[in-house]
């Protein structure tokens, strides 16, 4: 059922009132500071540089928030103008996609809409990826060789070698009880760094591969202890089989 002339005029007045409200708000706050060129003018600082780098992060957040609010108002003004134009053409209240009447309750809630609930745009999350990925490339996990017959130093190994010196994460960022230590907060933190087999951590050879030597270090002690435990388990299995 199409809207009557009286109903059209009712929604027209609502749209005009909202449009004027947004314009007055933008005039009062200089479009959320988007017309200001330098950060110091929008924050009241005397210099573009702060005494503490944390202040720069706060100012950046505030600027991003203001830009988002300003973009939101600009989009709302565009929608209002489109709705007013639809009223002038006598097509207001009809969905642009299916041609069916838009519920009056929906128009009361969102006067600027030109679509019914079923065909309103933006109902699904975007699958677009950040543009930075085209430059930085995929994360290391996509180039990992786990599960493959490969033992070379790959991108995952590179990340582990760097992450062991610390990241921006803290133990409170994880629910995994095994990651409640600063030295265990990156993926596969228990992997050996620079070699594959455990014995490679303490066995050395010369340039020809001969003259093998054993370095008495922590890895060698752990390896010997593991061999002793395996020997004890084997003895227990032999006793059980008898």
C-alpha positions in Angstrom: 0.0 0.0 0.0 1.6 3.3 -1.1 2.1 6.2 1.3 -0.5 8.9 1.3 0.4 12.6 0.6 0.1 13.3 4.3 2.5 10.4 5.2 5.0 11.6 2.6 4.9 15.1 4.1 5.4 13.6 7.6 8.6 11.7 6.6 9.8 14.7 4.6 9.7 16.9 7.7 11.6 14.3 9.7 14.3 14.1 7.0 14.6 17.8 6.8 14.8 18.2 10.5 17.6 15.6 10.8 19.5 17.2 7.9 19.4 20.5 9.6 20.5 18.9 12.9 23.5 17.3 11.3 24.5 20.5 9.5 24.3 22.5 12.8 26.4 19.9 14.6 29.1 20.0 11.9 29.3 23.7 12.0 29.8 23.7 15.8 32.6 21.2 15.7 34.2 22.1 12.4 33.2 18.8 10.9 34.8 17.0 13.8 38.1 18.8 13.2 38.5 17.5 9.7 39.1 21.0 8.4 42.0 21.4 10.7 45.4 20.9 9.1 47.8 20.3 12.0 47.2 18.0 15.0 48.2 20.7 17.4 45.3 22.9 16.3 42.7 20.1 17.0 44.3 19.1 20.3 45.3 22.5 21.7 48.9 21.6 21.9 51.7 24.2 21.3 53.7 21.8 19.2 53.3 18.9 16.8 55.6 16.8 19.1 54.6 15.6 22.5 56.7 14.9 25.5 55.5 11.3 25.7 55.0 9.0 22.7 51.8 7.7 24.3 50.2 11.1 23.7 50.8 10.6 20.0 48.9 7.4 20.1 46.0 9.0 21.9 45.9 11.9 19.4 46.0 9.4 16.5 43.0 7.5 18.0 41.0 10.7 18.5 41.8 11.8 14.9 40.7 8.5 13.5 37.5 8.6 15.6 36.7 12.1 14.4 37.3 11.1 10.7 35.0 8.1 11.2 32.2 10.2 12.8 32.6 12.8 10.0 32.3 10.1 7.3 29.2 8.7 9.1 27.5 12.1 9.0 28.4 12.6 5.3 27.0 9.2 4.4 23.8 10.0 6.4 23.4 13.4 4.6 23.7 11.6 1.2 21.0 9.1 2.3 18.8 11.9 3.4 19.2 13.7 0.1 18.4 10.5 -1.8 15.3 10.0 0.3 14.1 13.6 -0.2 14.6 13.2 -4.0 12.6 10.0 -3.8 9.8 11.8 -2.1 9.8 14.5 -4.9 9.5 11.8 -7.5 6.7 10.1 -5.6 8.7 6.9 -5.2 9.4 7.1 -1.5 8.5 4.0 0.6 9.1 1.6 -2.2 12.1 -0.7 -2.2 14.6 0.0 -5.0 15.5 -3.7 -5.3 12.2 -5.6 -5.2 9.6 -2.8 -5.8 7.6 -3.8 -2.7 6.3 -1.4 -0.1 8.6 -0.7 2.8 7.0 -1.2 6.2 6.0 2.1 7.8 7.6 0.9 11.1 10.9 0.6 9.2 10.5 4.1 7.8 9.8 5.5 11.2 13.0 3.9 12.5 15.1 4.7 9.4 13.5 7.5 7.4 16.3 7.7 5.0 16.1 4.1 3.9 15.2 3.2 0.3 15.2 -0.5 0.8 13.1 -3.1 2.6 14.6 -5.1 5.4 15.3 -8.1 3.2 17.2 -6.1 0.6 19.0 -3.5 2.7 22.6 -3.2 1.7 25.5 -4.1 4.0 23.9 -7.1 5.7 26.9 -9.2 5.2 30.5 -8.7 6.5 33.0 -7.7 3.8 35.5 -10.3 2.7 37.9 -7.6 1.6 41.4 -7.9 2.9 43.5 -4.9 4.1 45.3 -3.2 1.2 48.6 -3.6 3.2 48.6 -7.3 2.5 49.2 -6.6 -1.2 52.5 -5.1 -0.2 53.5 -7.1 2.9 52.4 -10.4 1.6 50.7 -13.2 3.5 51.6 -14.1 7.0 54.3 -16.7 7.7 51.8 -19.5 8.5 50.7 -19.6 4.8 54.3 -20.4 3.8 55.0 -22.8 6.6 56.4 -26.2 5.7 54.9 -28.1 8.7 53.7 -31.5 7.6 55.9 -31.5 4.5 59.2 -33.3 3.8 61.2 -30.1 4.3 63.8 -29.3 7.0 65.2 -26.0 5.7 64.9 -22.7 7.6 61.6 -21.2 6.5 59.5 -18.1 7.3 58.0 -19.7 10.5 61.5 -20.4 11.8 62.5 -16.8 11.1 59.5 -15.6 13.1 60.3 -17.9 16.0 63.9 -16.8 16.1 62.8 -13.2 16.4 59.8 -13.7 18.7 61.8 -15.4 21.4 63.3 -12.0 22.2 59.9 -10.6 23.0 56.7 -9.4 21.3 54.0 -6.9 22.2 51.9 -9.7 23.8 51.8 -10.6 27.4 50.7 -13.7 29.3 47.4 -12.1 30.1 46.6 -12.2 26.3 46.4 -16.0 26.4 44.0 -18.5 28.0 46.3 -21.4 27.2 48.0 -22.4 30.5 51.1 -23.4 28.6 51.5 -19.8 27.4 51.6 -18.1 30.8 55.3 -17.5 30.6 57.0 -14.8 28.6 59.3 -17.3 26.9 56.4 -19.5 25.7 54.1 -16.9 24.1 54.9 -17.5 20.4 53.8 -20.5 18.3 55.9 -23.7 18.7 58.2 -22.0 21.3 59.6 -25.4 22.2 61.0 -26.0 18.7 64.7 -26.2 18.4 66.3 -23.1 16.9 68.7 -23.6 14.0 68.5 -27.4 13.8 66.1 -30.3 13.4 67.2 -33.3 15.4 68.1 -32.9 19.1 71.6 -34.3 18.7 72.4 -31.5 16.3 72.4 -29.2 19.3 75.5 -30.7 20.7 77.3 -32.8 18.0 79.8 -31.0 15.8 82.0 -32.1 12.9 84.8 -30.5 10.8 84.3 -29.1 7.3 84.6 -32.6 5.8 82.0 -34.0 8.1 84.5 -36.1 10.1 86.1 -35.8 13.5 82.9 -35.7 15.3 82.9 -34.0 18.7 80.3 -33.8 21.5 79.8 -30.5 23.3 78.8 -30.9 26.9 75.9 -28.5 27.1 72.3 -28.5 28.4 71.0 -30.1 25.2 73.4 -33.0 25.6 72.3 -33.5 29.2 68.7 -33.5 28.2 69.4 -35.9 25.4 71.2 -38.3 27.7 68.4 -38.2 30.2 65.9 -39.0 27.5 67.9 -42.0 26.4 68.1 -43.2 30.0 64.3 -42.9 30.4 63.8 -44.7 27.1 66.1 -47.5 28.2 64.2 -47.9 31.5 60.9 -48.0 29.6 62.3 -50.7 27.3 63.4 -52.8 30.3 59.9 -52.5 31.8 58.4 -53.6 28.5 60.7 -56.6 28.3 59.8 -57.6 31.9 56.1 -57.3 31.0 56.5 -59.5 27.9 58.2 -62.2 29.9 
